[in-house]
Amino acid sequence: MTLRLRIALGTATIAAVAAGLYLFIGYLSFSKVLGEDVQRNLQVWSSAIAGSLNIENGRPVLTGTDWSWLSGGVSVGFRVRRGRTIFAEGGVLPSAGGRDWVWTRRPLQDGFELELAAYVGEYRRALTSQLWVGLVTLPLVVALASALGWLLAGRIVRPVDQLASAADQLSQMQFPDPVPPPPGDDELTRLARSFNRMVFAVRDALERERAFTRYASHELRTPLATMQAQLEALEAGLTPQEKALPETRKAIERMRGILEGLLTLSREPQVTLEPLPAGALLRSLVTGLGEAAERVRLELPDEEVWVVGDEELLSRALGNLIDNALKYSEGPVEVRLAAEGDEAVLSVRDHGDGVTEDQIGRLADPFVRFHTRVAGTGLGLSLSKQAVQAMHGHLGFEPARPGLRAWLRLPLEDADA
């Protein structure tokens, strides 16, 4: 049984139970109201008749009241009796007992008793008619509820079917298109949005894993080959130990740097966004460069610039940019901080050979190195790009002639994210 059919049947069942209870409770309530109305009228009529009865010479006599409403087919009648003897009658009385008549008795003086009867056949027929109307309309109500339940279930089940189909594709590592969230802001809408975010997260994680495998298999081949060649030459006695060990150590260090960079790229950064003093952070980074700090020209505004970011990620991004600028140029490195609008701009410019316009778009790709004379893994700018994106910032490059200018933008502390 499909979910849509279960929802429709459940709606029909609820409608049947609700309509049945409404019919039953309405019938009992109507019957009670009519019964109370009849009893109240009987009490009023019996009081009026009793107040107009006088006992004269041992017989009841009606005086001073117009009793025309008790004659001519009116559905109310009375009689006064003592024991089996009837002394007075009025109105219409049933010839024999019946379920369409209601009787009441009232004691009088000298042993007399007033009996009053009211015809309730019309009331009973009205109750019966109400019951039959309810029984006839009950199937119509259930049918209408079933149709509405079927339509409503279709609207509910449609996004669920889409989610199930997309989840099935995702289980087969086939990334589906985003599921259109239903209109509104209910649970299904939030579920569709959460599922779409999950698909993007899984796809990004898988892409990082594939990139890790691809880059690792490609980049580790060279240092592994170097180590193998040095070991074989050492075993064959073709290379002295003093020459083989430094080369092997250098290859190991390169492998370690590549693996650390790849592992960092393959993980989703843990980000804690908070206000950070960008100027103080730049001063700390430059101070930690040691002798290389003499080549850095730091330009900071008079007032501290507070940005929203993660201290570890921002230090990694800026550290890699400054390190690259120092490695690929021998001249001064200009590091500048400025506030522009609702963003802070941190730029690093070197005076080296730079790159061409066509090469700028690939600078942040993993293992891209346009100047191979300088040792490196080719992962520094990729790590900077990952860190800046995790902080919802922007990283860019532009020719400086001479050299290259790298810049990153982050929102200021008081800017709307």
N, C-alpha and C positions, 0 to 999 in steps of 0.2 A: 504494500500500500504506500503510495507516494505521500510526501509531506503535504502537498497541496490538498489531496483528498482527505487526509486526516484533519487538516484545519477546517475544511468545509464541513465534514461530518461533526466535528466538535462544535462548530458554530450552530449547526442544525440541532444538535442535542441540547445545547444551552438554550436555544430559542424555544424548543418544545417544552423543556422543563419550566422555563420562565412563563410561557403562555399558559401551560397547564396550571401552575400555581396561581397565576393571575385569575384564571377562570374559576378555580375552586374557591379561592379566598373571596372573589367578587360574589360568587353565588351564596356563600355562607353569610357574607356581610349584608347582602340585599335581603336574604331571608330573615336575618335577625332584625333588620330595620323595619321590615313589613310586620313581623310578629309583634315587635314592641309598639308599633303604631296602632295595630288592632287592639292590643291589650289596653293601651292608653285610652282609646276611644270607648271601649267597653266600660272602663272605669268611670269615664265622664258621663256616659249615658245611664249607667246604673245609678250613679249619684243623683242625676237629674230626676230619674223616675222615682227613686226612693224618697226624694224630697217632696214629691207631689202626691204621695200616697197617704191617705188617712184611713184609720181603722174606725169604722162606724157600725155599731151593732154587730161586732164580730166579723165584719166584711171589709175588705180593702176597697177604697174609693179614690179614683184619680181626679184631682181638682186643679183648676187654675193654670193649665199648660196646654199649648197647642201641640197635639201628638200626630199631626198630619204626616210628619216625616217617617212615622212608623207604619204607614199604610200605603196601599197602592203599589205593591211590588218592591218596596224598599227592603234592602237586604239586612234589616235589623228587626228583631222581634223580641217580645218578653212575655212572661206570665208570672202571676203571683199564686203560690200554692202553699197549702199546709198539709203535710203528709201527701196523700194521693189525690186530694181534692184541689181542683183548680178553681180559683175565684175570679181571676181577671186575665185577659190576654190582649196583646196589641202588636201591630206590625205583622211581619211575615215570619213564621216559624217553620222549620223543616218537619215534614210529616214523620220522618224517621231519622235516626242518627246518620251522619255522613262525614267524610274527611274534609268536605268543603265548608263545614260550619265550625265555629269556635264558640263554646259555651262558657259562661261565668255565672256564679251564684253569689247572692248577697243576703245575709240574714236580716229580717225585719222584726218589729215588735210583735208580741203575742204569738210567737211561734211561726209566723209567716216567713216565707222565703221568696226572694225575687230571682228569677232565672232569665238571663239575657243571652241571646244568640246572635252572631254576626256571620254573614256569608263571606268567605274568603276565597271562593273559587276563582275570581278574577286575579287575585294576588298569586295564586298557585299557577295559573296559566301564564302570568307574566314571568314568574320564576322559571317555568319550564321553557318558555320562549327564549329567555336569556341564555339558559343552558344549551339549548340547541344551536343558537347562533354562535356561541363560543365554540362548540364542538365542530361546527361547519367551518369556521374561520381558522381553527387551529392548524389544519393541514396547509392552508394557504400561507399562514405565518411561517410555518416550518419551511415550506418551499421557497418563500421569499428570502428567509434567512440563509438557506442553503445556497441560493444563487449569489447573494451578496458575499457570503463566506467564500465561495469559489472564486469570485472576482478579487476579493481582498487577499486570499491566499496566493493568487497569481502574482499580485504585486509584491507580496512578501517573499515568495519563493524565487522569483526571477533573479534578484541579486544573489540569493543563496546559490542558485544553480551556476551563476557566473563565477562565484567564488570557488565552488567545488571544481568546476572545469579548470579554472586558473591554478588552483592548488594541485590538481592532477598533473598539469603541464609542468608546474614547478618541481614536483617530485621526480619528474623525468629530466630535470635540468634543462627544460625548455622554458625560457622566461617569457611569460605572457604579457600582453599589453595591459596597461592599468585598467582595473575594473572601474567602470563609471559609478561613483557613489550615488545612491538614491537621493532624491531631493529631501531637504530637511536636515535635521541634526539629531536623528535618533540613533539607536544602537546599531542598526544595519549600516547607516552612513558612516559611523565611527569605525565599524568593523571593516568596511571596504577601504577606508583611508588607511587604517592600520595595516591591512593586507598589502596595499600598494607600497607602503613604506617598507614592509618586510621584504617584498620582492626586490626593491631597489637595494636594500641592505645585503640580501643574499647574493644578488648579482655582483655588487661591488666586492663582496668578500671573495666570491669565486674568481672574479677578474684579478684581484690581488694575489690569490693563490696561483692562478695560471701564470701571472706575470712573474711571481717569485720563482716558479719552476722553470719558466722559459729563460729568465735572466740568469738564474743560478747555473743552469746547464750550459749556458753560453759563456758567461764570464768566469766561471770557476775552471773551465777547461784549460785556459792558458797557465794559471799558476800551478795547477796539478801537473800539467805537462812539464813545466819548468822543474818542479820538485822531482818528478820521475827521472828526467834527464840527468839532474845533478846526482841523484842516488845511483843511477846506473853507471855514470862516469866515475863516481867515487868507488863503487864496488869493483869496477874494471881497472882501477888505478890510473885512470886517464886524467883525473882532476885531484889536486891535493885537497885535504880537508879544510885548510885555511881559506880556500876559494869556494868550495862547495857549500860550506855552512852559511856564510852570509847570503848567498843567493837563495838557499832554501829558506832561511829566516825571512828574507824579503818576500818570497812567494807566500809564506804562511801569513805574514802580516797583511798582504794584499787580500788573501782569502778571508781573513778575519774581518777586515774592513768591509768587504763585499757582503759577507753574511750578515753582519750587524746592520748595514744599510738596508739589505733586502728584508730582513726581519722587521725592521722599523716601518718600511713601506707596506709590508703585508698586513700590518695590524692597524685597526681603526684607532686613531689617537684618542686617549682619554682627556677630555677637555674640561677645564674648570675656568669659566670666564669670570673675570674680576677686574676692577680698576687697577691699572699698572702705571707707574711713572716711567714713561718711555725714555726720557732724558737720563734718568739715573741708571736705567738698565743699559743704555748705550755706553755710558761712562764706565760701568762695571765691565762690560765686554771688552772695551778697548784697553782698560787697565790690565786685564788678564792676558793680553797678547805678549807681554814682556817687551823684548827689544823691538819687535815689529810695531809696537804702538807708536814709535817715533814717526812712522810713515803715514799715520792716520791723522787726517785733519777733521776734527769733530766740530760741527756747527750746530749749536743748540740755541733755542729761543731763550729770552730772559726768564720767562715763566715756565714752570714745569708743564709738560703736556701729558695728560692722563688718558690712556687708551683702555678699551675693553678687550682683554685677551687672556691667554694662558701664559704664565711666566716661563715655564719650561719650553713650550712650543715657540714662543716669540724669541727666546734666547737661541734656540736651535736654528730658526730661520735667519735671524740677523747674523749669528755666528758663521753660518755657512756662506752667506753673501760676502761678509768681510773677509773670510778665509780665502774664498775664490778670487776676490779682487787682489789680495796680497800675493797669491800664487801666480796669477796670470799677468802681472805687471810688476815692473821694478820701480815705478814712480810713486808719487803720493796717492793715497786712497782718500777720497772725500766722503765723509759720512754726515748726512744732514737730516735734521728733524724739523718739521714745520706742521702747523695746523692749517688746513684748507677746508673751509666750510665746516661740515660735521665729521670730517675725517682727519686723521693724522697721517702724514706722508713721511716715511723713513726711506731715504735713498742712499745707495752706495755706488760710487763711481770710481773706476780705475782709469789709468792712462796707458793701458796696454794696446795690443793689436786689435781688440774688439772682434766682432763677427759681422757677417754680411746681413742684409735685410732678410734674405731667404733663410738664414740660420737662426734668427731670433726666435721663431715660433717653435723650434725644437730644443731650445736651451734647457728646459726643465724636464725633458724626457730622460728616463733612466739610462745610464751608461752612454749618453751622448757626450763625446769629447771632441771638440774641433781643434784643439791644440794639444797634441799628444806628447809634446816635449816635457810637459810637467806631469809628475806622477799624481795619480788619483784614481778613484773608483768611478767617477761620473755619476755619483748619486747625491752629491751635496745640494744641487739646485732642485732635484726631485723631492728631497726631504723638506726643503724650504717651502716648495709649493704645497706639499701635503699639510705642513704645519699651518700655513697661512689660510688655506681653505678650511681647515678645521676650526679656525677662529672667525670664520665668515668674513675674511678679508680678501684682498686682491694682490697678486704678484705680477709684475710686468718688467719688461726689459726694453731698452731703446739705445741706439748708437749715440755715443757722446762725442766722437771725433775730436781727439783720439780717445779710444777706450770704449767702455760699456757702462751704462748706468742701469742698475737694478733698483726697483722701488717696490715697496709694499704699502698698502693702505689698510688702516684699521679704524673702526668707529671710535670717536671720542667718547669719554665717559658719560657726558650729558647729552649725547646724540640719541635719537630714537632709532632703535635697532630695526 
